[in-house]
Structure formats: C-alpha cells, structure tokens
Amino acid sequence: MIHAKNLCANIGANQVLRDISLDLAPGEMLAVIGANGAGKTSLLRALSGLLPLESGAITFDGQSTDKVQAHQLARAGLIHVPQGRQIIPGLSVRDNLAIGATNIGLSQSVIAQRMQEQWQRFPVLEKRQKISGSSLSGGEQQMLAIARGLMMQPKVLMLDEPSLGLAPQIVQLIMTTLRGLADQGLAILLVEQVAMLALEYADRALVLRNGACAMQGPAKELLNSRELVNSYLS
C-alpha cells in the first residue's frame, strides 16, 4: 500500500528525515519507534503530504503521491490520526464521527452503517454519542479519533502515539483493536514512543535515530534485541 524510497525532508534549517525507505503491505502493522526527536512524527507527516520532501519518492496504492495534496490522499484512503487526537471539542461524539465521512461525500445510509461498526468496536462511544468531545476522557477521545479515521474506510491507517497519556487498560484495548484491524487486512503504520509495547503487537518495525533508519526487521526479533535497547532507545 505504501512504498517510500530515500525520503529526505527539512523543517527550517534542520534535516528531520535522512534517506528513509519503507514498505507497508495490506494486513501488516509496521511500527516506527525511536527516542524523542528521532523523526517519527515527521515521517508520518511526509507520508500524508503535510511535510514537503526535499528528495525521495512515495507511492500509495500504486500511485505516486508527488503533487497530491494531503486532503486528496485522505480521500483516497491514506488516513493520519495525529498525536494529540485533534477531535473537534465543540461537536458531539456522533458529529465528530460523521464529519469526516460527510466530507468525502458518503450517503447518510452508509454513514449510519459505518457508525454502527464503530459503536460495536468502541461501545463506550455509543453511550456517549450525544455529549461533546471535550467531555470525554483522554482514552475515550483517543478511541473517537481512531473511530473517526475508520469512518473514512482507510486503506492505510497511520497513528501517532495512540498510547500517550492513557491508562494501561485503555492502551491494551486500543492496541488489541489495531492488531485485529491489521489481521482483517488493514495496513497500519504505528508511531509509538513506548517501543516495547509497539513491538509486542507489530509485524515489523523501523527504528529511527536522528532522522535516519538505525535498525529494521521483524518485530519479535527486535523485541529481544539488546542492541536495540542499549544503542537506540536508551
């Protein structure tokens, strides 16, 4: 679903991505891990069209993303759930879910069907569907952000730090849900600060250090790598 080759990008005078290459297949969860400032968020922003490339190339679903705007990529199924959730606090839970699907021109019947799928996935959201997003707990807001992305029926779902600041039981629920979605065929790119957590659920992992790829391989192998812990995550 995604093929990226030799990505380089700058923010101001700072180079934040250095010759990064990756592939993501349907039904695969790829974790991107690394210390603070390693370039994880910048990589997601580059893939979703929010951070211009200095060089390199990206294809999504077999098509080049060069000169394709971020909102067009989202409509095509490349969905980015950013760090901080960024739900619309003044809208109800139901309206937060509906707004993305409405913007891509789906009928009300299709939106209702997809909303039922999200209620089944996150029952607490159905119970709270009429209250404002700002009234939700942090964990509920993260569920809402993920559910809103899923309303757009993504081909690739990219998530930035979905476990940040959440209670352990909520983290487990979210990670189990993401693993289930991958097992059903969704391609997932997961940026996660808690490396060991990501490696427990992912198929493969890419370790970033100072904007470059330091290590990559099967998640289970990296999970047991002393080199990973000592050299790149300490």
Helices and strands as residue ranges (DSSP letters): E 2-11, E 14-24, E 29-33, H 40-47, E 55-60, E 63-64, H 70-76, E 78-81, H 93-103, H 108-121, H 123-127, G 133-135, H 138-151, E 156-160, H 168-183, E 187-191, H 195-201, E 204-209, E 212-218, H 219-223, H 226-227, I 228-232
